Amino acid sequence: MKKILFFLMTMTLCACGQQGRMLSGDQKVLDGGWQLSREGASERYDATVPSTVCGVLADAGYFGDDLLEGRNYAAADKTPFDATWTYSTEFTAKAAAGQHVELVFDGLDYYADIFLNGKQIASSDTTFGVFRRRAYDVTDLLRGRNSLQVKLRRAQSGDLNHGFVDWNPRPLDESMGIVRPVSLHASGDVTVEDLFVIAEPELPALDKADLEVRVRLRNHADKAVSGMIALNLENEGEAAVPFELPAGAEQVVVLTPAEAALLHLEQPRIWWSYDLGKPEMYNLRASVTVDGAVSDTRETAFGVRKIESRLTAENYRQFTLNGKDILLKGAGWTDDLFLRDTPESIRWQVEYVKDMNLNCIRFENIWGKDDTVYDLCDQLGVLALVGWSCQWEWENYCGLPETDGYGCINSPETEDLAVAYFRDQVVRLHNHPALIGWLTGSDRIPNPRLEKRYLEIYEAEEYRPYVCSAKNLESLAGWSGTKMEGPYEYVGPDYWYRDTQAGGAFGFNTETGIGANLPQKESLRRMIPEDALWPLSDSWDYHCTTSGSAMNSTRMLNTVIENQYGAASGFEDFVRKAHAVDYDGTRAMFEAFRARMPKSTGIVQWMLNSAWPSLYWQLYDWYGAPTAGYYGTKKACEPLQLIFDYADRKVYAVSERPEACALKASFTVYDEHSRQIGSGSREIRIDYRQSLPVFDLRRFDGRPHFVALTLTTPDGTPVADNFYCLPARDNDYVWNRTNWYLTPISRHADLRFVFAQEPAEVEMNVEPNDGGYAVTLVNKSSVISYMNILKALDADGQLVTPAYWSDNFFPLLPGQTKTVTCQVAGAGIHIEIDNR
């Protein structure tokens, strides 16, 4: 069906391009053939749309190849972006007789003056704001060959713009540009403004579903019209219902199975997140006919599924999918600094989320130059939680005063703009089945006046859970049921189990992490000049966060390394020990929330990715290479896993498989010299969302030791494994000095024994397989080979991305043989191991 739709759309666009005249339902996307110029300058740059000015200039080589290396960005000249920049293009289009043509802008950043064929159709005194969708009737202005100019000025302090907050430096141009698609849309007198599907599957059987279809129609004529709405539901059939529309009116026609029997589904294909089933999708087309002729057509994809949430007895927000409680395991998304993400780069990033066994992405800021990332979440079965950024809640980022704890949107003008933003973005996203809810506040809540208007829009245009804040706050809508108490800087693996007041494993922690998630050394050499790699320098610090409070240097990471593992002897030793900090710390965060189900309801790593080359808050770096924390997350979130609880010293079997499983769990304990000092096994049966204690390891406390865990089927087929380096004594925390970003550690756990092992002799064999490589490692020594890092490198010694390793950064026990796979594309790739 999708191939047929694509063919028909291609034929429509081609016909429009060849003949010039646009017919009802035609759409012409204006994405290529643009040029960009600066007022007062003669240079012109080829551009595509959507884009930002800096994105176009970077692609044109304006900044050179090293803008984001070292401290170069700090010295970049911002003054060219104080000027007006103009996007210009020419296109062929003309309205056919009796047709209306609209020129649609899905996102302009920030102030825009728009000219079509020399006539100004929009002025920057009213055309501003990045999250507005604008449409202009240009029927009478089109003349076959057309010229379009969009003159832009950047956002100023106090404007409600895209926000990177303290995650990274601000874009030089403040994201000025045509940042979402531009298109022409032709119709007759009646247009289909929106097509919204609400699916209601019957629980718990899911064997029936009713669809409510809301068709928003607009009459461009100065007289009343009547006609038919024809529905075509993929693989289900067709139906037609009459409508009447007063002159110049806009109204929503609500269709249910009472009006169209095909909207009742028997044995519907259900949309599930990928970890619980298959993300099944439907396509619906609505065509409006007037006097027997098609006036307009709109299509949408949707899924049949039910999203709900509730507050538990402890006031924690619990989401459910199709009647099943789910633990949200996710990370926070950001777009590229210059909004240069492509459909290809977005796809592998969403696939990375699945590869890590995460089930959710949090979008704080409504990211995306178009709907690509949300479409991919739908198609790949990854849940999405969207909402506004805290950029607008703090005066030092927004430029407007904070008022009574409500952030910075409190004047009539800013409230009106935020409400318009909200309506446009809710409507834009409300058919995506992956979307599970909206957060209208991040660190704060909207003021009551503003929230009342939000809720009115939400009631009309949405049905998913509305959450007032990512923080544990109460608003007109009730309690958020979430928490945002940190940490954002380093805490040890034991913290997540021992903390009972802040960020620990209870409730729904909407953003948290251990701070630095250091890239691999190949990426570090790309972002930090060779002469600044060692000792640590301000070039490193510049690539931490831009927070004025903390997390803006490598000081904390270096302190942790020195106290836990011993001072680094050089660059490579520092990186290796930083990987150990990251792997164990990030893994424990996710593991603790899984082991503490159902008391824990959600956990979001801050963050998933980075907008520029960074050292902080990322599971893979700006170049696309996974960090150690990526593989710690992947290990922690295996659907079936054995997890060590640092608080009660027990091992838990945890399942998020939808079906019950019979398994065999085993453990082996080694002393600090890799000598075996204990072992055990037992058979277990475990159900969905069960956390089952299987071993008590308290008898090994008081001495440094390693713990190896394995989970197999009863016949011995491997299911999962895990490995821990446990100190004689855990960290000592100063609990009463907990703040918004960390709980201080007064005495660090001593893990020096981890890197004090004798070097192990590891043999590697690499065999090409379908789509990549199979790599077999054999530990031929009597000591544990700790943290074997496998790398797929190109001819220049750079990490090839994306690369999907079945396991990485893993140990090898004495005498152990382990085979892993790597799915990677490209020529001239060679595999290396780093384990020293």
N, C-alpha and C positions, 0 to 999 in steps of 0.2 A: 504493500500500500504506500509506504513512504517513497519508494522508487517512483511509483506512478505520480504521486503528488509533486515530487521534485521535477519530473519530466514535464508535467503540465505547467508548473511555475516557470521553468526554463523556457518553454515555448511561448508563454505569455510575455515574459520579459523580452525575448528575442523579437516577437512580433511588434511589441511596443517600440523597441529600439529601431526596427527597420522602417516602420510606417510612421512613427512619430505620434500618431493619435492614440490616446489612452481610452480604453473602454472600461465598462463597469467591472470592478473587482481587480483591475490591473494595479500592480505595485511596481515601482521602479526604485531600486535602492541606489543612492548616490554615494558610492563608497570609493571609487577610483577617479583618477583624472583631476585631482585637486592640486592647487599650488598654494604655498604659504609665503607671505611676505610681511615685512615689518614697515610700519609707517616711517617714511623718510629714508628708507634704504632701497637700493636697487636689486639686491639679491632676491631670488625666488627659489623656493625649495619644493620639490615634488612631495606630495602628501597623499596619504589615504585617510579615510574617515571611517570609524572614530579614531581620534588621536589627540594628543596634547601638543602644544607648540614645542616643548622640550623633547617630546618623543620623536617628532618629525626631525628636529635639528640633530638629535643624537643619531638617528638612522642616516642622516646626510653627512655625518662626520664632523659636524660643526664643533663639537667639544673635544675631538680627538678620541683616542682609544683608552685613555687612562683617567677619565674624569672621576670615576668612583674608586680609584686606588689611593691608598695612603690618605693624606689630608687634602688632596687636590680639590675635592668638592667644596671645602671650606673657603677656598680662594676663588671660586667661580664667580664671574661677574653677573649679578642679577639685574643690573640696570636696563639691559635691552628689553626686559619683560615688563618694564614700567610703560612701554609704548603700546600702541594699538597694533595688533596683528590681524591680518586678513587672510581668510581661506577663500579661494576663488575656484570656480569650476564652470564648465559649460556642459550642457546636456540637451538631448533632443526629446521633446515632449510637447503635445498639444492636446487640448480637450476635444473629444469627439462631440458631435451635436447632442445636446441634452445632458451632457456629463458635467460633473463637478470634480475638480482636482484640488487636493489639499497637499501642501508642502509640510511635512511633519519632521520636527526636530525632537528626538528623544532625550537629548541632554546637551546643554551648552554651558560652558564654564568660562566666564561667569556673567559678564555684562556684554550684551550682543546688540549690534545694529545689523539688520539684514536687508539686503537689496536684491531684487529680482528684476533683471532687464532694466536696470537703472532706477527703479522705483523702490523707495524704502517701504518695507512691509512690517518692520518691527524696529522699535527704538529702545536703546539701552536704559532709558529712564523707567521703563516698565518690563523690559525683557532681561531678567537677571535671575540667578538661582540655578544650581547645577542639577537638582533633582526634579525640575519641572519638565513636563512633556507639552510641546506646543504644536499647534496645527494652524495653518493659514490657508484660506481659500484663495488660490491663485488661478482660478479658471480663466479669468479675463486677462491675465498677464502673460500667459504662455503663448509663444508665437513660433513654435517649431524648434528653432535653434535658440537656446536660452543661456543667459549668463547669470550666475548666482555668486554673490559676495557676502561673507559673514565676517563682520569686523568685531573683534573681541578685545576686551580689557580684563585683566586679571582681578581676582577677588582681593578685597582689602580686609584689614583687620576689622572684625565685627560682622563679616559676612558669613553666612551659613554654607560653607564650602565642604568639599571632600576633606577628610581629616586623617592624618597619619599620627596625630597626637605626639607621644614621646617615643614612638617605635623607631624612628629614623629621622634624619634631617628633612625639612620641608622641601617640596619641589621648588626649583628655582623660579618657575613660572606660576606657582600655586595651582597647578593642574589646568591652566588656561587652555581651552581648545574646544573642538566639537567632539565631546567625549562619549556620545552615544549615536546610534545611526541616524541618518537623514534619508528620507524617502518621499516619493510622490505616491498618492493613492487616489484612484479614480472611482467614481460611483455615479449612480443616477441620483434622483431626488432624495432617496433614503439611504443612509449609511448605517452599517453595523459598527457601532462605536466600540462595543465590547461583547465578548462571548464568554460567560462565566459558568462553570460546571461545578456543582456541589454533589458529591457522591455519598450515599448513605447505605453502606452495606449492613446487612442484618447480622448482628452478633448473637451467639458466638459462632454460628455455623458458617457464616460468610457464603452461604449458598444462594443468596438473593441480594439485590441492590436496587435502590431507586435513585434516579438522577434528577436533580433540579437544574434546569438550564435557564440562565438569565441572559436575555438578549437585549442589549441596550441599543435602541434605534434613535436616529436623529433625522428629522424632516427638514431638508434645506428649502423646500418650496414654500410659497406664500399661500398655499391652500392645503386643506386636509387631504390626506392620501390613505388608501387602503391597499392591501395586498396580501401576500402569503409569505410565511417564513418556512423554508424547506430545510429540514434537518437530515443529514446523512451521517449515521454513526457507523464507524468502521466495523465491518463483519456482522452488523446487527440489523441493518435495514434503513428505511427512509420514512419520513413523516412530513406532513405539511399542516400548518395551522394559520388561520387568518389573523390579520392585525389591522388596526386603524390608528392613525396618527394625526393629531391636529396640526395646523399650519405652524411651521417653525418650532415644533415641539421636540423635546427629547424625553423618552420614557423607557422604562425597563419592562419587557414582556417576560413573565415568569411561566416556564413550561415544566410540567411534571408528568408522571405517567397518566394522570387524568386527562391531559390534553394530547399526549402522544404516547401511545402504548409502548413504543420501542425504548422509552426511558425507564422501563422496568426490565431488569436483567435477571435471568435465571443462570445459575452457575457462572457468575461473573469472574473474569480474570482479575485477581487481586494484586494490588501493588504492595510489595513488601520492601523493607530495606534489605540489602543484599545478604546480610547475616542471618535473616530469618526466612528468606524465600526469594522469589523472583520479582523484580520491579516491573510488573506488567503495565502496559500503557494502551490507551485508546486514542483515536482521533475523531473529532467531531467537526463537521462543516455546517455552517448556517448560511443559507442564501436567501436574500430578500428579493421578491419579485413584485413589480408594480405594473399593472396593465399587461401582465404576461411576460414582461421583459425583466431580466436580472438587473437589479439596481446595485447590489453590493453582495460581497461574500467575505466571510471570515472563517478561519480554521483555528482550532486549538488542540493540543494534546493534553490529556489529563489521566489521572489514575483513580481507580476505585479502591479506596482505603479510608479508614477512620482514625483520625488523630484526636486524642483527648489528653487532658491533664487534670490532676487533682492535688490538693494539699493533704499530705499525710498527717497522722496524729501529732507528729513533731513539727508540723508546718513546713515540710520540705516538698517542693514541687516534683511530682512524679508524672512523667509522660507515659502514654500508652499508645501502641500501634495495633490496630485491629483487635483490640481487647486485651493485648498482651502488655504487661508492664515491661519497660525497657530501661536499661542503664545507658544514658547518653554518654558516649566516649568520643570526644572530638578535640578540635583545635581551631584557633582563630586565624582566619584568612586575611591577607592583604593583597591588593593589586601591586604591580610593579610601580616604582617611584614615578616613572614617566608614563604609566599606563600602557606599557608595551607588551602585555600578555597577548598571546595568540591562541586560536582554537587548539592548536597542537600542544602548546605549553600548558594550557588549562586542563586538557584531557589527561596528560600524564600526572599532573598534580592531584586531580581527583582520583586517579588510579593509585597514586601513592597512598592516599587516605585509606583506600580499601586494602592495599598491601600491608599497611600497618595494623589491620584489623580494627580500625576506628569505624564508627558508624555515623558520624556527624561532623559538619563544619559550621562554625559560628561566623556569620558575616556581620561584623560590627562596622557599619558604614554603607550598606547596600552596594557592595562592590560590583564590578563588571562593566565593561564598555558596551556589552549587550547581554543577552540572556544565556550565553554559551555555558557559563559555569553552572547555572541553575538547570539548564537542559541536561547537562551531563550528570548532575546529581539525580535528576529524575531517571535517566536511562541506566545509570550504574547503581542505583539504589542506595544513595548516600543522603542522609537526612540533613536538612539545612535550617538553621536558626538565624533569623535576620533581625536587624534593628538599627537604630541610630547610634552614632558614635559619641563617646564622651568628649570628643573635640568641641562640642557645643555646650559642655557643662562646666568648663573651667575657663576663667577669664584669661589666664595666660596663654591659652591655646586659641580661644574663640575671639577674644578682643572685646567682648561685651561683659558687663558686670554680672556677677552671680547674685541671685536674689533668693533669700529665705530657703536655701537648700534646694532650689529648683533648677539650678544651672543658669544658662544665659538667655534662654528664649522666654522673654517676659513682657516685651513691648507689643502693642497691637500689630506693628509692621512685621516683626520677626515671627509672631504667632501666626499671622496670616500666611506667611511664606512657608512655615513649617507644616501647617495644615494642608496647603496645596501640595507640598512635597509628599506628605503622607498619603493623600488620596491617590496621587499619580503612581507612587511606588507600590501601594497595596494592590491597586488595579493591575499594574504591570505584572505582579508576581502571583496573583491569587489562583492561577490554574496549575501551579507546579505542585505535584503530589509530594515531592521531597520536602517542601516547606512545612515545618511543624509548628511554627509560632513566630510572633513578633515581640521584640523587646523595644518598647518606646523610650525607655531610659537605659543608660548604662550604669554610670556611677550615681545618678540621681533619679528623680522621678519628674515627669512633666508637672507644671503647676496645675491646679484643679481646673482653671479656666481653659487651658490648652488641652488637658486630657479629656475634658468633656467633649470637645470637638473631635478629638481622635476617636473616642469611643463611638460617637455617632457615625463616623465614616466606617469604622470597623464593623459595626452592626450591619451596615448596608452592603459592604463589599467583602467581608471575610467571615470565616466560621471557625478558624483554628484558635488555639489558646492565645489569649492576649496576656502579656506579662509586662508589668509596669516598669521593671528595672532588672538589671543583672545583679543588683545588690539586694540584700534582705530589707526591703522597704515596703511601706503600705501606702496605697493611693486610693483614688475613687474606685478603682477596679479590685481592691482588696490587696492582700499580701502577695508579694512577688513569689515567695517560696524558694528564692535563690539566695546565694551568698557570693560575696566578692571581697573576701577578707585576706587575700593573698594566700601564700607568699608569691613574690615575683623574683626573689633573690634566693640564694642557696639555702636549703635546709637538707638535712641528711635523709637517707631512706627510711629511718625509723620515725621521722617526724609525722608522716602521714598516718601512722597507726597510733601514735601517742598523743597527738594534739586533739583536744576535745572542745576548743573554744573558737578556733579561727578557720584555717584552711584544710584541716584534717579530713579524713575519709568519712564524712557524714553529710547528708543533704546534697544539694546541687551546687557545686563550685563552678561558676561560669567563666572564670579565667584565673589561671594560676600556673606556676612552674618553678623551676629551680634556678632561673636566671640564665647564665651562660650555657649555650648549646654550641660548643666550638665546632667550626667546620673541620673537615679533614685537611691534612697539611697541603695537599695539592691546591685546594681552594684558597687557603691562607696565603700561599705564595702568589696567587693572582691578585689578592686584594691589599696586601701589605708589601711595600718595597723590600727587596732583599736586605738592604742595609738597616732596615728597621725591624727585622724579624726577631732578632735576639741581641741583647736582652729586651724584655718587654718595653714598649715605647708608647708615646702618645698617638702613634699611628694605629696601634691596637685599640687604645681607648676611644679614638674617634669613631670606631666601628662598633662600639657598644650602643646603648640607648642614648637618647638626648634628654633623659630625665634630669631635672635640676636637683633632685633629692638624692638619688643613688643609682646604682646599676649603669653608671656612665664610665666605668673603667674596669680593667682586669684585676683590680686589687683584691676583690673578694675571691675570685677564682684562684688567684695565686696563693692567697692565705689558706684556702681549703686544701689545695694540693700540698703545700708545705706541711700542714698539720696532719693530714691524713696519710699521705704517701711519701713525704719527704721532698725537700726542695728539688726542683727540676734541674738537671745538669746541662740542659740546652734546649733548643727549639723543639726537636723531635721528642725528647723526653717530656717536655711540658705538654705537648699536644696529646701524647699517649695517656698521660695521667689525667688530662682534662676529659678525654674520652671516657675513662673509667668513672670519673665524677658524674658525667652526663648519663651514661648508660644506667648505672645503678640508681641514680636519683630519679630520673624520668620514669624508669621502669617501675620503681616502687610506688610512685604517685598513682599510676594507673592500676597497679596491682592492688593497692590498698582499697581503692574504691570498688574494685570487683570483689575482693574478699569480704567487704563489709556490706554487700547487698543483703537485705533491701534497705538498710538504714541509709546507704548512699544511693543517690538517684541520678547523679550526673557529674561529669568531670570534663573540663575543657582546658587543654594545654594552651598556655599563652606563650608562643603562638605556633601556628602551623608552618608558616613560611616568612620570608623577609622581602621587603620592598627594595632592598639594596644589599650589597655585600655586608654582612653583619656577623657579630659574635654572639648575639643574645636572641633568645626567644624564637627558636626555629627548630623544626624537626628535619628539614632539609634546607640547604643554603640557597642563596640567590642564583648560583650557577646550576642548581638542580641536583646537587650531590647530597645524599642522606648524611645526617649526623649520627653519632653514636646513639643519641636519644631516639632516633628513628627506629633503630633495631631493638632498643630497650622497650619501646612502645609496642612494636610488633610482637616481641616475646611476651610482654605482660598481657596483651589482649588476645592471645590465642583463644579460640572459642572454648576449648578444654585445656586447662592448665593447672599445674601445682604451684602454689604461692606460699612463700615463707612470711609469716606475720612477725614483724620485729617486736611487737608488744608482748604477745603471749607466748612467742617462740614455738608456735605450732605451724605445721604445714597444712594448707587448705587445698582441697580439690574444688575447682570453680568451673561451672558450666554456664555458657550462654547458648548452647545448642538447643533448638526448639524441642528436640526429642530426648527421652531418657537414654542414658548410655551405661553400659557395663564396661569397666576398665580395671586395669591393674596399676597401682601406684607403688613406686619404689624410691628409696633414698639411699645415698651413700655419703658418708662424712669422712673428710680427710683433714689431717692436722696441717699446720703451717708448712710442713716439709713434704706434703703430698702423700703422706702415709695414711692408709685407710684405718679408721678408728671406730667405724660403726656402719650398720646398714639395716635395711628392713624393707618389707613389701607387704601389700595387702590388696585384696580385690574389693572394689567398691561399685556401687550403683548410684548415679547422680542424675538429677532432673534439671530442667531449665531454671536458671537464676538461683541455683543452689550453691551455697558455700559450705563445704563439708570438711570438718577437721579430720585429718587422717593420720598424722604423726605428731608426736610431742618430742621436740628436740631440746628441751631445757637441760637435759643431762650433759649437753656439750657446752653449756655456758661457762664463761670464765676463762676461756682460752681461745686464741685465734684459730679459725677453722674454715674449711670450704664445705659447702653442701651441694651435692648434685642430685637433682630430682628427675625422674622419668615417669612418663605416663604412656601406657601401651594398651592395646586391646587385649582381651584374655589370651589370644593366641600369640601375643608378642609383637604385633605390628606397632611400630612407633607412632605415637599420637602427638606428644609434646615433651619438651625437656626444659630444664631451668637450672640455674647455677648461681650460688651466692658466696661472697667473701664476707665472713662475719668476724668482727673484732672481738676481743676479750671483753670489751666494755663499750657500750653505745655512747652516742653524743650526750653531753650535758647541756640542756637548753635553759635559757633564762626566760621562763615562760611569762613572768610579769612584765617583761620589756618587749613583748610582741607588739609590732606596729603594722602598718598597712602593707609593708613589703617583705618582712621577714620576722622570724623569731631568732634572736641572737644565740650563738653557740659559745659557751664559756670554755668547754673542753671538747676537742674533736676526738672521734673514734680513731684509734691507731690501726691503720691498714697497711703499714709498711711491709708486712710479710707478703703481700700480694705481688709486689714487684721485686721481692728478694729471692724468688725461686731461681734455681739454676736454669740457664737457657735449655729449652727442650729441642730435641731434634725432630722436626716435622717434615714429612715427605709429601709433596703435592703432585697430583696428576690431573691434567686438564684434558677433557674430551669435548669436542663440539657436539651439540645436540640441537634439537629442533628449536630454532629461535634464540640460541645462546650457547651456554656451556654447562657441563657437569664437572664439578671440581671435587676431587676426593683428597682428603687430608688424613695422614696417618701419623699419630704421635708415637715415635719409636723410642721414647724415653720413659723413665720411671717417675717423672715429675709432670705436674700439670702445666700445660702450655696455655697461659692466660691471654685472652683477647687476641684471637687470630683475625686479622682484618684483611678481607679479600677485596681486591680492586680490579675493575675492568678499565684499562688504560688505552688511550689512543697512541699514535706514533710519536706524539709530542710529550707523552707522559702525563696527560691530563685525564681526569676521571671522565668516563663516557656516561652521559646522562640522556634519558632516564635509564637506570639499570635496576632490575628487580631481583634481588638475591633472596633465596628461600630462607637463608639465615646468614648472619654476619656478626662480626665483633664477638665471636663465641669462643669458649674454652675448649680444649681437648684434654680429656682425662688420660692418665698414663695408659699407653697401649691402645687408645681409642682410635677407631677409624670412622670418619664421618664424610658423607657426600652431600653437597649442596648444589643447587642450580642457580644460574644467572640468566635471566631473560634480558637480552640487550641486542640492539641492532647497530650495524656499522661494519666497515671494513678496517683491517689492520689493527684489530683489538687484541691485546694480550692481557693475561691474568697474572697478577702478582699477589704475594702474601706479605703482610707486614705483621710480625709477631715478636719483634725485639724492641 
